[in-house]
């Protein structure tokens, strides 16, 4: 694991991590890294939740290495969280209905950094004789119709990070991590023996969200310019419609000169922007449970 963390940290500490080609400042702060086992039962829960459109890790691995004899027990999913910088979060927090320029840069060029990291880790592992694949870079990856969710991708980076102990989902469907919700996420499936990262929240996929845990907050709903977030959750088709129909043309017309699916207003100006807002509450709940059981 130390080697994996070092490979990822070194890449993100290099000039590859840039907000834009003509800017020397980094796109992201230093990453968080976690690991899950492909045979962890949580993955069957994830596939059952999203639907058959979502790959199991072994299915994605087999697409890249059809002649390999790897089973789920042989595979690990390495996930990482790339936190937005304070400068990007500060700029975006002041935006009300349309994305900030810095956020749009991080969405476009920052995701290219994330793609580069995926390729870099795959290549670095190959140099050690380890077969690995980034599922979202497979030519077969894409979005499909989903009965329950309107649409869903073959591989969810957020769910992979959840399985790897890196965070839980909020009301807006964003992943709340130790560095908050203003993040980008990536992963690689590798045929190697790594110890899985503990999930402090078990299988509670809403553990870090104030709305689900305390019935309070809903700040992300107030921040959404298209009103696609409510106490019932996140309206994905409506969100997509706003991003594609309003925000993306705005970025092309007023900011970058080309369309970018940039919004992310629900990720800043909220209690979970750069932290887990429930750390004290979670510790109190843990102590109370210990006292109740006499532990």
Buried (B, 14 or more C-beta within 10 A) or exposed (E): BEEBBEBBBEBBEEEBBBBBEEEEEBBBBBBBBBBBBBBBEBBEBBBEBBBEBBBBBBBBBBBBBEEBEBEBEBBBBBBBBBBBBEEBBEBBBEBEBBBBBBBBBBBBBBBBBBBBBBEBBBEBBEEEEBBBBBBBBBEEBEEEEBEEBBEBBBBBBBBBBBBBBBBBBBBBBBBBBBBBBBBBBBBBBBBBEBEBBEBBBEEBBBBBBBBBBEEEBBBBBEBBBBEBBEEEBBBBEBBBEBBEEBBBEBBBEEBBEEBBBBBBBBBBBBBBBBBBBBEEBBEEEEEEEEEEEEE
